[in-house]
Amino acid sequence: MKHDIKLLEAARQGDIVAIEQLLAECRPALYRIAQSQCDSSVDADDAVQESLLSIFRRIGALRTIASFPAWAFSIVRRECRRLLKRMRGQVELPPADHPVYAYADHADLRCDLAAAIQSLPKKYREAVILRDFEEYSINEITDRLLLTRTAVKSRVRRGRLMMQEYLKD
C-alpha cells in the first residue's frame, strides 16, 4: 500500500479532502486484509468501515508517515478480531430459501426443522449448523470454535440425534 507522502502529511494535519482521498485509496487494500481475516464478506465490510472511521479519527496521532500501512493494517486486523469475538456463539439459521429446505414442500416441515434446530443447546446447534447447513469441514469447525476434532464430531452427532428425537415427537 503506497501513498503519496504529501497526501499523508496533509491528512495527518487535518485536511479533510486529503483524508477522504487517502481513505478512498486505502480501502481496497484494507478490504483484502479483512477478507483474509474475517469469517464472511459482511464481516469484512463491517471491519473495513469501522477501520476507516478509526483511521479518520486517529490519523492526527500517527507519529511517522512511513508507518501508515502497518498502522492501518493493524487497525483492520483488530476490527476483524473484535467482530469475531462479538459474533462467537451467535449462529443464525439459514434463510427459508436456503438449499437445505429445498426438499421440503410444506411450510410445516420447514417450521418443524427450524424448531428442532432452535431446541438444541447452543453448543450443539452451532456445530450442526456449521457442518450441515454451512457445509464446513470438521477442520474448519475446529478452527472456528477452538475445539478438538473429537469434540466437534461428538457435538455434531449428538446434535443430530437430539434433532431426530425432537422431530419424532
Secondary structure, 3 states (H helix, E strand, C coil): CCCCHHHHHHHHCCCHHHHHHHHHHHHHHHHHHHHHHCCCHHHHHHHHHHHHHHHHHHHHHCCCHHHHHHHHHHHHHHHHHHHHHHHCCCCCCCCCCCHHHCCCCCHHHHHHHHHHHHHCCHHHHHHHHHHHHCCCCHHHHHHHHCCCHHHHHHHHHHHHHHHHHHHHC
